[in-house]
């Protein structure tokens, strides 16, 4: 009989989820491994390169409040800067729906909403000067829905740290 994998539950906050936080070193976080060792690495293109990323190796769920059923995550990645500190967090929910932005608004307040041809972007700026973004593609494909975290003034994290799903 196959053992059921342990699910890690992480609470959303201004710097990320649980111990996975902006400004921390991924080596200090149990379950994080270098991206080249991640079994799902071939499903993604990462920029600037794979050496700048880590992936969570396990089953993860993000919770918003104490009694929240949580958001099951299919992928959890961190980008690291040249000093080895997390400067970007990417969360890929297993299921995305119209309630996701509402649920995040329960914690972060009213978002700035941008609509484009490729999808809708909800953005929250926290008191910690962190930008939390939820991108929901217009084609409603869950695989392309992503929640990301970065420090608001960290423009290299915004412009240089990019993950693309391969189709």
HELIX and SHEET records of a PDB file:
HELIX    1   1 UNK A   26  UNK A   28  5                                   3    
HELIX    2   2 UNK A   35  UNK A   37  5                                   3    
HELIX    3   3 UNK A   41  UNK A   43  5                                   3    
HELIX    4   4 UNK A   50  UNK A   52  5                                   3    
HELIX    5   5 UNK A   99  UNK A  108  1                                  10    
HELIX    6   6 UNK A  142  UNK A  144  5                                   3    
HELIX    7   7 UNK A  155  UNK A  160  1                                   6    
SHEET    1   A 7 UNK A  20  UNK A  21  0                                        
SHEET    2   A 7 UNK A  16  UNK A  17 -1                                        
SHEET    3   A 7 UNK A   7  UNK A  13 -1                                        
SHEET    4   A 7 UNK A  59  UNK A  63  1                                        
SHEET    5   A 7 UNK A  71  UNK A  80 -1                                        
SHEET    6   A 7 UNK A  53  UNK A  56 -1                                        
SHEET    7   A 7 UNK A  32  UNK A  34 -1                                        
SHEET    1   B10 UNK A  20  UNK A  21  0                                        
SHEET    2   B10 UNK A  16  UNK A  17 -1                                        
SHEET    3   B10 UNK A   7  UNK A  13 -1                                        
SHEET    4   B10 UNK A  59  UNK A  63  1                                        
SHEET    5   B10 UNK A  71  UNK A  80 -1                                        
SHEET    6   B10 UNK A  86  UNK A  93 -1                                        
SHEET    7   B10 UNK A 146  UNK A 151 -1                                        
SHEET    8   B10 UNK A 130  UNK A 137 -1                                        
SHEET    9   B10 UNK A 119  UNK A 125 -1                                        
SHEET   10   B10 UNK A 112  UNK A 115 -1                                        
SHEET    1   C 2 UNK A  44  UNK A  47  0                                        
SHEET    2   C 2 UNK A 162  UNK A 165 -1                                        
END                                                                             
